Amino acid sequence: MIAEELINQMVPPLRPSDTGEKAVRWMDEFRLNQLPVVKNRKYLGLVTEENVMEAKNPEMVLADIPFDFEHVHVQQNQHFYNVMELAIKNKVQVVPVLDDLQEYLGVITVNDTISAFGQMSAIQGQGGILVLCMAERDYSLSEISRLVESNNAKILSANVSPDEADIFRIKLTLKINTGDLTRIIATLERFGYKITAQFQDTSSAPEDQDRLDMLLRYLNI
């Protein structure tokens, strides 16, 4: 899967004429630590909350606030592994995507790469992955773990991330020590949990599994 196919249309770019206050407000709204700054479709870099705080004037426009990561981006036809590795190397939550003319197309969030893993062998063989969506008030890992274990399985790792489509909901990504998720899914759905994605199989390439483990460790920081 290539980068262009993973662009998250829910995350808009900022403009140099936008204020630092607007940038921080959008970061809070989308629950991200960075946002792209774009001028006339040219990517300028990622602004962070720290950049705005250091400017000491939230009404200052981004054109007057130093920000970084101008070289952190991928081309539209690069493999999603490159997205993941660039995000981890630079400790960012979003990776901008550029076209062949070096014009801005959009961003990929680190969480988006989990779904990409689900369509590859990276998550296969040593277990499966479930992605659940729920209201924040309904989140109880102990309850979900109990339901998983009632099917003779265990949760190997779990990650909570915001649902980009609804700021009042969360996504819970579970790595489970079994490749057959059928009974677990039936149990969770019986108790009212919504499964938005499921990835399971019986074969795995070790290097792909290493990439998945690296991504999950990063998301859990």
CORPE-V196558 format. One record per backbone hydrogen bond with DSSP energy under -0.5 kcal/mol. NH is the residue of the N-H (numbers start at 1). CO is the residue of the C=O. If there is no record, write none. Layout:
NH:CO
NH:CO
This chain:
3:78
4:76
5:2
6:3
7:4
8:107
9:7
11:8
12:10
14:36
18:15
20:60
21:58
23:19
24:20
25:21
26:22
27:23
28:24
29:25
30:26
31:27
32:27
35:47
37:45
38:14
39:42
42:39
43:41
43:102
44:37
45:37
46:68
47:35
49:33
52:48
53:49
54:50
55:51
56:52
56:53
57:52
60:57
62:18
63:16
64:61
65:62
66:64
68:46
72:69
73:71
74:96
76:98
78:75
80:1
82:79
83:79
84:80
85:81
86:82
87:83
88:84
89:85
90:86
91:87
92:87
95:108
96:72
97:106
98:74
99:103
102:99
104:41
105:97
106:97
107:8
108:95
110:93
112:109
113:109
113:110
114:111
115:111
115:112
116:112
117:113
118:114
119:115
119:116
120:117
123:117
123:120
124:121
125:201
126:124
128:176
129:199
130:174
131:197
132:130
132:172
133:194
134:170
136:168
138:135
139:136
144:140
145:141
146:142
147:143
148:144
149:145
150:146
151:148
152:149
153:148
156:154
156:175
157:175
159:173
161:171
163:166
163:169
164:162
166:163
169:166
170:134
171:161
172:132
173:159
173:171
174:130
174:172
175:157
176:128
176:174
177:154
181:179
185:181
186:182
187:183
188:184
189:185
190:186
191:187
192:189
193:188
194:133
195:193
196:131
196:194
197:131
199:129
208:205
209:205
210:206
211:207
212:208
213:209
214:210
215:211
216:212
217:213
218:214
219:215
220:216
221:218
